[in-house]
Amino acid sequence: MTLTNQNIEQLLQLCKSGNQNAQMEVYNRYYKAMYNTAHRIVKDSFEAEDIMQDSFLTAFTKLDNLKEIKTFGSWLKRIVINNSIYHYKKSSKYQDVPLDDVLYKVEDCSGVTEDYEFNNLKANQVLETMKTLKDNYRMSLTLYLIEGYDYDEICEIMNISSANCRTMISRAKESLRQKLQPLVQF
């Protein structure tokens, strides 16, 4: 059985024993998603690539600390997000973390998009509008809506209270709605 046919649990067992081919296969399976996650936070492609590679190195060296191998993807994503936030804060004089290039899912009532071009245009408008939000609004909305984190996880990542988190996400949604309002009227 070749490495490309093995499931992630088998590959990670090989990675624990230092198999570089298995590490490369794991890297190939996850690098695009991890790069996109880092890039949304740091807004620089070269820095995002460095963060992604550092995160993989961290993951491979600390693989023995992973309690359940089935959660490897989310564990790796958390490492990437934490490293990205650390690098952003280190290079910025502000403590807010921006997330540009947020993809926003646009669906009709049935969940099936009938006009891809039109919906793609709307998604790009939302993406551009997200760039105009305050950094902490972009960060909280992206973690909540795009990355799928719950309030408690966002509180931990952003180092804020639960009430502050809920208020920030609510205000971020409202701010986004207000900024999109003129764009909706054709």
N, C-alpha and C positions, 0 to 999 in steps of 0.2 A: 504494500500500500504506500503510495507516495504521500508526501506531506500535504499536498493540496487537497487530498481526499480525506484527510483526518479531521475530526472535529476539534473544537477549541480546547476541550479538556485534555485530549491526547497531546496536542501541540504544547500546551502549557506544562505538562509533565516532562516533555522533552526539553523545554526551555529551562526548567528547574535544574536539569542535569547539565546545562550549559551548551546544548545543541544550537549552534548558530544558524543552521538552516531552518530549524523550527522557529527561532526568533525572527528570522527574515519573513517567514510565512505569516506569523502573527502580525508583524509590522505591515505587511502588504494588505492584510485584511482590514486593518483599523486606521491606517495613516491618513486617508482622505477625511474621514469624519473628525479625527482629532485635530488635524490641521485647520479645518473650518471652524471648529470650536475655539481654538487659540486665536485665529485671525479675527473673529468677531470681537474678541476682547481687546487685543493689542493693536489692531488696525494696521499692522505692518507685516507684509508677507514674509520677509526674511526673519524677523523676530518670531513670527508664528511658527516658522519651520524649525528654528532653534529650540523653541519651547516644546514643540511636539517631539523632537528627537530626544531632548533631555528627559521628557516625561516617559518615553519608552525605556530609556536607560534606567530611570528610577524604578519603573514597574518591573523590569527584568531582574534588577538587583534585589528588589523587595518582594519578589513573587512568593517567597515562603511566608510572608505576613498575610497574604490573602487567605481569608478563612474559607470562602466558598469559590471554587474555580468558576462556577457558573456565572458569577457576578463580575468577571474580569472586565467586560466592556464598560460597565458603569464605574467600576473602580478606576480604570484607566482614564475615563472621561473626567472623573473628579480630580485626579492628579493633574491633568492638563488644565482644567479650570483653575485650580489652586495655583499652579505655576504661572499661568497667564495673568491672574490677578496680582500675584507677587511682582512679576516683571512690569506690569502696568504701573502699579503703585511706586515701584522703585524708579521708574523713568518719568513719573509725573509729580508735579508739586501738589496736585489735588488728590484727595482720598477717594474720589468717585471713580467708578470703573465704567467706561463706555463700551457698549457693544454695538458696533455698526454692522452693516450688511446682514441685517436680520431678515430671514425669510418669513413671510407671513402667508399662512395658508388661506386662500380665498376659495370658498365653496358656495355653491348654490344650495337651496333647501334640500335637494335630494342627495347632496354630497358628491354628485357627479358634475364635473365641469363640462359645459357644452361648448363654450367659446374660449379655447385655450389662449389665443392671442389677447383677447380683452382681459381675461383674468390675470394673465402674465403682466399686462400693463398696470392693472390695479395693484398687483403684488409689488411691482417696482415702485409705484407711487407710495405705498405704505413703507417700503424699505427706505426710500429717500426721506420720507417724513420722520421716520424713526431717528435718522441722523440729526434732526433738529431738536430732539428732546434733550433735556438735561441728562448728564451722564448717569446719575443714579437711577433715573427713570428708565433709560435704555437698558441698564444692567438688570434691574428688577423685572422688567417686562420680558426680557429675553430669557432669563433664568426660569421664569414662571411659564410663559406661553410657548417658547421654542424648545428649551432644554428639558422642560417637564418637572422641574424641582417644585416641591411643596413649600409652604411658608416657612416651616421650621428649618428646612435645608437652606433656604435663601437667607434666613436670619443668621445662620451660622457662617455662610459664605461671606455675606456682606458685613457681618459683625454689628447687627442692629437688633433692636427689640422686636418682638412679635407684633405689637401694636404699630410700631413704626413701619414694619414691613408691609402690613395690610394697607395702611394708609398710603404708603408710597406707591404700591401697585395700583390701588384705586385711583390715585391722582395721575399716575402715568397713563392709565387707560383713558381717563377723561381728557388729559392733555392731547393724547394721540387722536382721540375722536374730534376734538375741536380743531386741530390742525388739518385733519382730513376732510372736515365738513366742506370747505370751499372746493376741494378737489372732486367731491362726489357730485356736485351740481354741474351738469354738462350744459 
